[in-house]
Amino acid sequence: MNHEIPLNSLLMLSLLVKILMLWSYSTASTESTPAVGTEFCTNSIVKKISFTGSTRVGKILMEQSSGTVKRVSMELGGNACFVVFEDADVDEAVNAAMLAKFRNAGQTCVTADRFLIHSSVHDEFVSKFVAKMKTIKVGPGIHPDTQLGPLINVAGVQSITDKVQAALEEGATVYEQISLPEEGSGPHFYPPTVLTNVSSDSDIWKTETFGPVAAIRSFETEEEALDIANDVNVGLASYFFTKDLSRAFSFASKLEVGMVGVNEGIISSTATPFGGVKESGIGTEGSPLGLKEYLETKYIFMKTGK
């Protein structure tokens, strides 16, 4: 489990035990020492490793698991692109973008980090998106009216701060950054921010942000949008808005990701397979396909007497 949020994992374990009555088969470790993870990966008693976390750590666990040729499922980092075509319903796209970007303060692996907006609707989208962003209620997560809470740690805030500063030095513009209220002004908070004119070579575009910053740039053609969207090392999720059914199928099939939301900003469901391609991981979570990740196929040929 993530040592930064052990209570979440312990609650999940208690629900698992309560529902499935698996006391003898369930346990949890809140230890953050790397040696614990190494033991899981190298011990032959453990038959399967399923990890949700960063690509960097996932690669380490895969390497450690290779000694016993252990089966692994890796749900790793993302850097989702949100594309709005010229024929899109801009208002619907804005509403979906708010969910895709700011859910859990941008701290999900399927969060939309990169926004590609067709030049003909770019200004309209940005204006309406910012207007919506200004209504976000920032504050502690325990407050019932809070819509955007803190980041997981101060290091996360510093990482975003550094990425934004580097993007500005490379030509990006802070189109809007809302002021944090007093109850949301601690060291764990970062203000919802919109950057425009972001270079596709900048770090904030190339790597996962994991925070409430939307990096926006425009495009002219579908081919350009596809090239930019796919030009990253990860491929977990993407979103795009269009009214053209033919484009919906063709563009979705060409995106190098494991999951695509067409005219939708929330795509996760326990009934559907969840997983990515490239450096976003191996295997699938959720759905019957996710269960099969924990099963072995055995072929038995038997000849019986006449």
ZIMO-V754803 format. One record per pair of residues at least 4 apart in sequence whose C-alpha atoms are under 8 Angstrom apart, sorted by the first residue. I is the first residue (numbers start at 0). J is the second residue. If there is no record, write none. Layout:
I,J ; I,J
This chain:
0,4 ; 0,5 ; 0,8 ; 0,27 ; 0,28 ; 0,29 ; 1,5 ; 1,8 ; 1,29 ; 1,31 ; 2,29 ; 2,30 ; 2,31 ; 3,151 ; 4,8 ; 5,9 ; 5,29 ; 6,10 ; 7,11 ; 8,12 ; 9,13 ; 9,27 ; 10,14 ; 11,15 ; 12,16 ; 12,25 ; 12,26 ; 12,27 ; 13,17 ; 14,18 ; 15,19 ; 15,20 ; 15,21 ; 16,20 ; 16,21 ; 16,22 ; 16,25 ; 17,21 ; 21,25 ; 22,26 ; 30,35 ; 31,35 ; 32,36 ; 33,37 ; 34,38 ; 35,39 ; 36,40 ; 36,60 ; 37,41 ; 37,60 ; 37,63 ; 38,42 ; 39,45 ; 39,48 ; 40,45 ; 40,48 ; 40,60 ; 40,63 ; 40,64 ; 40,69 ; 41,45 ; 41,63 ; 41,64 ; 41,66 ; 41,67 ; 42,67 ; 43,67 ; 46,69 ; 46,70 ; 47,69 ; 47,70 ; 47,71 ; 47,72 ; 47,293 ; 48,69 ; 48,70 ; 48,71 ; 48,72 ; 49,71 ; 49,72 ; 49,73 ; 49,74 ; 50,57 ; 50,71 ; 50,72 ; 50,73 ; 50,74 ; 50,75 ; 51,57 ; 51,73 ; 51,74 ; 51,75 ; 52,56 ; 52,57 ; 52,74 ; 52,75 ; 52,76 ; 53,57 ; 53,75 ; 53,76 ; 54,58 ; 54,75 ; 54,76 ; 54,278 ; 54,279 ; 54,280 ; 55,59 ; 56,60 ; 57,61 ; 57,73 ; 57,75 ; 57,280 ; 58,62 ; 59,63 ; 60,64 ; 61,65 ; 61,71 ; 62,66 ; 64,68 ; 64,69 ; 64,70 ; 64,71 ; 65,69 ; 71,281 ; 71,282 ; 72,280 ; 72,281 ; 72,282 ; 72,283 ; 72,292 ; 73,279 ; 73,280 ; 73,281 ; 73,282 ; 74,274 ; 74,275 ; 74,279 ; 74,280 ; 74,281 ; 74,282 ; 74,283 ; 74,284 ; 75,108 ; 75,275 ; 75,278 ; 75,279 ; 75,280 ; 76,108 ; 76,207 ; 76,233 ; 76,235 ; 76,278 ; 76,279 ; 76,280 ; 77,108 ; 77,109 ; 77,110 ; 77,207 ; 77,233 ; 77,234 ; 77,235 ; 77,236 ; 77,279 ; 78,108 ; 78,109 ; 78,110 ; 78,111 ; 78,112 ; 78,113 ; 78,205 ; 78,206 ; 78,207 ; 78,208 ; 78,231 ; 78,233 ; 78,234 ; 78,235 ; 78,236 ; 79,109 ; 79,110 ; 79,111 ; 79,112 ; 79,113 ; 79,234 ; 79,235 ; 79,236 ; 79,237 ; 79,238 ; 80,111 ; 80,112 ; 80,113 ; 80,114 ; 80,115 ; 80,228 ; 80,236 ; 80,237 ; 80,238 ; 81,96 ; 81,111 ; 81,112 ; 81,113 ; 81,114 ; 81,115 ; 81,237 ; 81,238 ; 81,239 ; 82,114 ; 82,115 ; 82,116 ; 82,117 ; 82,224 ; 82,238 ; 82,239 ; 82,240 ; 83,87 ; 83,89 ; 83,92 ; 83,114 ; 83,115 ; 83,116 ; 83,117 ; 83,239 ; 83,240 ; 83,241 ; 84,116 ; 84,117 ; 84,120 ; 84,239 ; 84,240 ; 84,241 ; 85,117 ; 85,118 ; 85,119 ; 85,120 ; 85,241 ; 86,241 ; 86,242 ; 86,243 ; 87,92 ; 87,240 ; 87,241 ; 87,242 ; 88,92 ; 88,240 ; 88,241 ; 88,242 ; 89,93 ; 89,120 ; 89,123 ; 89,124 ; 90,94 ; 90,124 ; 90,127 ; 91,95 ; 91,262 ; 92,96 ; 92,240 ; 92,262 ; 92,263 ; 93,97 ; 93,124 ; 93,127 ; 93,128 ; 94,98 ; 94,128 ; 95,99 ; 95,262 ; 95,263 ; 95,264 ; 95,265 ; 96,100 ; 96,111 ; 96,128 ; 96,264 ; 97,101 ; 97,102 ; 97,128 ; 97,131 ; 97,132 ; 98,102 ; 98,264 ; 98,265 ; 99,105 ; 99,109 ; 99,110 ; 99,111 ; 99,264 ; 99,265 ; 100,104 ; 100,105 ; 100,110 ; 100,111 ; 100,112 ; 100,211 ; 100,212 ; 100,213 ; 101,105 ; 101,110 ; 101,147 ; 101,210 ; 101,211 ; 102,106 ; 102,107 ; 102,110 ; 102,147 ; 103,107 ; 103,147 ; 103,148 ; 104,147 ; 104,148 ; 104,149 ; 104,150 ; 104,210 ; 104,211 ; 105,110 ; 105,111 ; 105,209 ; 105,210 ; 105,211 ; 105,212 ; 106,110 ; 106,150 ; 106,209 ; 106,210 ; 106,211 ; 107,209 ; 108,209 ; 108,235 ; 109,235 ; 109,236 ; 109,237 ; 110,209 ; 111,213 ; 111,237 ; 111,238 ; 112,204 ; 112,207 ; 112,208 ; 112,209 ; 112,212 ; 112,213 ; 112,214 ; 113,204 ; 113,213 ; 113,214 ; 113,215 ; 114,213 ; 114,214 ; 114,215 ; 114,216 ; 115,215 ; 115,216 ; 115,217 ; 115,218 ; 115,224 ; 116,120 ; 116,121 ; 116,124 ; 116,215 ; 116,216 ; 116,217 ; 116,218 ; 117,121 ; 117,217 ; 117,218 ; 117,219 ; 117,220 ; 118,122 ; 118,217 ; 118,218 ; 118,219 ; 120,124 ; 121,125 ; 121,217 ; 122,126 ; 123,127 ; 124,128 ; 125,129 ; 126,130 ; 127,131 ; 128,132 ; 129,133 ; 129,175 ; 129,193 ; 130,134 ; 131,135 ; 132,191 ; 133,177 ; 135,146 ; 135,147 ; 136,144 ; 136,145 ; 136,146 ; 136,147 ; 137,145 ; 137,146 ; 137,147 ; 137,148 ; 137,179 ; 137,180 ; 137,182 ; 137,183 ; 138,142 ; 138,145 ; 138,146 ; 138,147 ; 138,148 ; 138,149 ; 138,180 ; 138,182 ; 138,183 ; 139,145 ; 139,148 ; 139,149 ; 139,182 ; 139,183 ; 140,145 ; 140,147 ; 140,148 ; 140,149 ; 141,145 ; 148,183 ; 148,188 ; 149,183 ; 149,187 ; 149,188 ; 149,189 ; 150,155 ; 150,156 ; 150,187 ; 150,188 ; 150,189 ; 150,210 ; 151,155 ; 151,187 ; 152,156 ; 152,187 ; 153,157 ; 153,186 ; 153,187 ; 154,158 ; 155,159 ; 155,209 ; 155,210 ; 156,160 ; 156,186 ; 156,187 ; 156,188 ; 156,189 ; 156,210 ; 157,161 ; 158,162 ; 159,163 ; 159,208 ; 159,209 ; 159,210 ; 160,164 ; 161,165 ; 162,166 ; 162,202 ; 162,203 ; 163,167 ; 163,203 ; 164,168 ; 165,169 ; 165,201 ; 165,202 ; 166,170 ; 166,171 ; 166,197 ; 166,198 ; 166,201 ; 166,202 ; 166,203 ; 167,171 ; 167,172 ; 167,173 ; 169,198 ; 169,201 ; 170,196 ; 170,197 ; 170,198 ; 171,194 ; 171,195 ; 171,196 ; 171,197 ; 171,198 ; 172,194 ; 172,195 ; 172,196 ; 172,197 ; 173,192 ; 173,193 ; 173,194 ; 173,195 ; 174,192 ; 174,193 ; 174,194 ; 174,195 ; 175,192 ; 175,193 ; 175,194 ; 176,190 ; 176,191 ; 176,192 ; 176,193 ; 177,190 ; 177,191 ; 177,192 ; 178,190 ; 179,183 ; 179,184 ; 179,189 ; 179,190 ; 180,184 ; 183,188 ; 184,188 ; 189,210 ; 189,211 ; 190,211 ; 191,211 ; 191,212 ; 192,211 ; 192,212 ; 192,213 ; 193,212 ; 193,213 ; 193,214 ; 193,215 ; 194,212 ; 194,213 ; 194,214 ; 194,215 ; 195,214 ; 195,215 ; 195,216 ; 196,215 ; 196,216 ; 196,217 ; 197,201 ; 197,204 ; 197,214 ; 197,215 ; 197,216 ; 198,204 ; 198,216 ; 199,204 ; 199,205 ; 199,227 ; 200,204 ; 200,205 ; 201,205 ; 202,206 ; 203,207 ; 203,208 ; 203,214 ; 204,214 ; 205,231 ; 206,231 ; 208,212 ; 218,223 ; 218,224 ; 219,223 ; 219,224 ; 220,224 ; 221,225 ; 222,226 ; 223,227 ; 224,228 ; 225,229 ; 225,250 ; 225,253 ; 225,254 ; 226,230 ; 228,254 ; 229,234 ; 229,254 ; 229,255 ; 232,277 ; 232,278 ; 233,256 ; 233,275 ; 233,276 ; 233,277 ; 233,278 ; 233,279 ; 234,255 ; 234,256 ; 234,257 ; 234,275 ; 234,276 ; 234,277 ; 234,278 ; 234,279 ; 235,256 ; 235,257 ; 235,258 ; 235,274 ; 235,275 ; 235,276 ; 235,279 ; 236,256 ; 236,257 ; 236,258 ; 236,259 ; 236,260 ; 236,275 ; 237,254 ; 237,256 ; 237,258 ; 237,259 ; 237,260 ; 238,259 ; 238,260 ; 238,261 ; 238,262 ; 238,263 ; 238,264 ; 239,259 ; 239,260 ; 239,261 ; 239,262 ; 239,263 ; 240,261 ; 240,262 ; 240,263 ; 241,246 ; 241,247 ; 241,261 ; 241,262 ; 242,247 ; 243,247 ; 244,248 ; 245,249 ; 246,250 ; 246,251 ; 247,251 ; 247,261 ; 248,252 ; 249,253 ; 250,254 ; 251,259 ; 251,261 ; 255,276 ; 255,277 ; 256,275 ; 256,276 ; 256,277 ; 257,273 ; 257,274 ; 257,275 ; 257,276 ; 258,266 ; 258,273 ; 258,274 ; 258,275 ; 259,266 ; 260,264 ; 260,265 ; 260,266 ; 267,271 ; 267,273 ; 268,272 ; 268,285 ; 269,285 ; 269,286 ; 270,285 ; 270,286 ; 270,287 ; 271,285 ; 271,286 ; 272,283 ; 272,284 ; 272,285 ; 272,286 ; 272,287 ; 272,288 ; 272,289 ; 273,283 ; 273,284 ; 273,285 ; 273,289 ; 274,279 ; 274,280 ; 274,281 ; 274,282 ; 274,283 ; 274,284 ; 275,279 ; 275,280 ; 275,281 ; 275,282 ; 275,283 ; 276,280 ; 276,281 ; 282,289 ; 282,292 ; 283,288 ; 283,289 ; 283,292 ; 284,288 ; 284,289 ; 284,290 ; 285,289 ; 285,290 ; 286,290 ; 287,291 ; 288,292 ; 289,293 ; 290,294 ; 291,295
